[in-house]
């Protein structure tokens, strides 16, 4: 029984650490607006790719 509690304690500790790391990373992305900065860097490449797609224009 003691081994089971130790294993559960280790698992809980790892889950708490993982949740804390996830929170810190997402909070940093939010505070520095990194998602929109990455989008603005990718926009020219995505627009170039999108403009090359063939289109069917029906009026």
TATA-V581882 format. One record per pair of residues at least 12 apart in sequence whose ideal C-beta (glycine too) atoms are under 8 Angstrom apart, sorted by the first residue. I is the first residue (numbers start at 1). GAP is how many residues later the second one is. D is the distance in Angstrom with one decimal. If there is no record, write none. Layout:
i: [I/I]
gap: [GAP/GAP]
d: [D/D]
This chain:
none
